[in-house]
Amino acid sequence: MEEERVESPLLLKKRYYENCPGCKVDQAKELKNDASFINLSFIWLAVLCGTLPVASLYPFVYFMVKDFNIADTEEDISTYAGYVGSSMMLGRALTSILWGMISDRYGRKPVIIIGIIAVVIFNTLFGLSTSFWMAISMRFLLGSLNGLLGPIKAYATEICREEDQALGLSTVVAAWGVGLVIGPALGGYLAQPVLKYPHVFPKESFWDRFPYFLPCFIISAFAFVSAIACIWLPETLHKHNDSIESTINVEALEIQSCGEDKDKMIQKDESIFQNWPLISSIIVYCVFSLHDVAYQEVFSLWALSPVRLGGLNFSSDHVGIVLAISGVAIIIYQLTLYRSVEKAFGPLTLVKITGVLSIPLLQCYPFMTMLSGFTLDLVINIVSILKNLMIETIATSLFVLQNKAVDQHQRGTANSIAMTGMSAFKTIGPASAGALLSLSQKHINGSFLPGNHIVFLALNVVEGLAVLLMFKPFLSVKSKTPSEQLQQC
């Protein structure tokens, strides 16, 4: 029996199916003048669950690897720490497209909930790791089974009205950035609690045997609560007559004439890999991602390294404070300023400007070893805030370009292709950054680019390449999706 359909007085060319979750979301959007706070809260919870484990290990992975007694020398610790950081991204790179296809076929909600449950299980087991290989295995499985970050970007676009889509994607990146900053802060404050809080956590207790479990447990507990909350997550994918369809095809059935262009625009089965505006923006995003994850790995390891190796000799607490301050700045910026900046410059121009400004800022880092005391704290916090805001600005703007390049029926797969590419590059990032940092520390007294100067120069080379790729003829931009072009017809 064919489902009953409900005609909308607001959109005469569009029909809504009574039992379709996607149609219910579309109808709700038509009745509201702004984005739903509840829906944005769901996005926050999901993205934080997927992001907190990514970088939470950075402040303590140096000490964790040291405790495993696998490194032959102190300089080799950064190399093995890079392998631990890369293992999660390797797992994500191998499975992200699969999770995106599943989200396009069965819906965003089940993929999001499965990803959060994977965090609960494997992040907890990572905190209980007693060997180097156990730590790598748990991180790999966490990345393989946590495929929510690709579909959640598609979800953020679909849950918001067209004029609020920048807010939806900004919410994703804000939560993402906060997770990448608050995660290390948790790791810095809560790792090795017996040493930091001896009055609360006694020696020879469970916490002494597993000194890195507490931050992992806190993140997993948060993910468990979020998994329960996401039961009420509204599904955005359309389901008509027991099959998943895209909104564009529903609209197309109601449009009787649009010339020959209509047939060219409605091609549900057209290969997504032939969409150059999407593919070019994904490639640029991947190069920026390589730089970003390498920077995050280098920053923590460099700050924790002793002064004799060119580091700042910070404690994990100190690194956590710096990153927590940057996290607060990201929240304020993404939720208050980004939309205005994006409207003023446009996503493409904004990425170019931000990428260029980031290069001289980053090259200043090695000179901070000449500072001390309050001056060092002030400068490192200002620079960290600026650098993290630039990272989030670039990521958000590229998300906007990617989601404008495709329609809903390909959006989950498109975002997961971006996540796969990003994860592949982020697999290379921590390992190569850790190895390069180890090499630079072994040549701290070199005559040409001594010590950490070569590390930050390498990061800038990658950043500069990404900026160059933002220009024509490489990058192509599609301002409107096929469904938006159909509505104009």
C-alpha positions, 0 to 999 in steps of 0.5 A: 500500500503506497504511503500517504503523502502530505502536501506542503502549502509552503513548497508547492513543488515539494511533497512530504511523506508521512512516515519518512523521517527526512520529510519530518525534519524538512517540515520542521525546518520550514516551521522554524526561523532559526537552527534548533538548539537541541539539534545543535546539542546532539551534533556537539555530543557526537562530534566530541565523542569522536574527537576527544580520543583522537588527541587526548593521548598527546600529553601522556603518550611520551610517558606511556611509551617510556613506561613500555620500555620499547625505545632504545634511547630517549630520543627514540621515544617520539618515534614510537609515540608517533606510531601510537598516534597514527594507528587510530588514523590508519583504522579510520582511513580503511573504513571511513568510506564504508561507514559513509556508504552505510549512512547513505543507505541506512541513515546517519543515526545508526552510524553515529550511535555505533561510532560512539559505542566504539569509543566507549569500548576501545578507548577504555581498553586503550587506557588499560594497555600494558604493552606497546602493541596492545596500545596500537591495537586498541587505537586501530580498532577505535579508528576502524569502528568509529565512522561518525565524523564523516556522516555527522558533517552531512547531518549538520548540513541536513538538519539546518535550514539553508541559511543556517548550514554555515552554523551547522558546519561551524558547530561541527568544527567548533566541537571538533576543535574543542575536542582536539584541545580539551582532549589533551587537556584531560590527558594532561591533568588526569594522566598519572594521577598517583604522582599528581594527586597522591592524597586522592590516589594512593600508591600501589592502587589500581590507578598506580598500575594503570596510570593512563586509565583515568582520562580514558575512563572520563572520555568513555563515560561521557561517550556512554551518556552521549550514546544514550542521549543520541537515541532521540537523535532525529534521522535526516535521510529520506525513506520512501516506499522502504527505500532511501532516496534523496531529496533532490529526486523527490523534488524532481518528480514535481517539476514538469519542465526545466529544459534539457538542463534538468536531465543533466542535473538529475543524475543520482548514479553519476560517479562522485569521483567525477565531481571535481569541485568536491575532489579538489576541495578534499585533496586540499583538505587532506594536505591541510589535515596532514599539517594540522595533525603533525603540528598537534603531535609536534607541539605537545612532544616539543613542549614536553621535551627537555630544554637540552633537546630544544623543548620547553620542558613543560609538564603535562599539566602545563601543556593541558592548560595551554590547550584548554585556553585555546579550546575556550577561544575556539568555542567563542570564535566558532559560535560568535564570529566565524559566520560573520567572517565567512560571509564577509570574505567567502570560504575560498578567500578565507582559507587563502588568507588564513593559510598565508598568515599561518606560515610566519606564525608557525616559524616563530615557535623555535625562538620561544625557547629563548623566553622564560617565566611569565613572558613564555606563558603569555607568548605561547598562549597567544600563539597557540590560540591564533594557530588553533583558530586558523586551523579551525577556520580553514577546516570549517571553510573547506567543509562548506565548499565540500557540502555545497558540491554534492546533494543529500544522496551523496553527502554521507559518502562525500564526507566520508571520502574526505574523512578517509583521505584526511585519516590517511594523511593523518596516519602519516602525520604523527609518525613522520612528525615524531620521527622528524622531531627525534631526528632534529633532537639528535642534531640539536647543535647542527650548523644549518637549521639546528634542532627544531627549526627544521621541524617547523620549516617542514610543517610550513612547507606542507602548509604552503603547498596546501595554500598553492592548491587553493588557486586555479586551475587546481581548485574548482568551486561549485556554488550551488548543488543540483537540487538548488539549481532545480529549485531555480527552474 
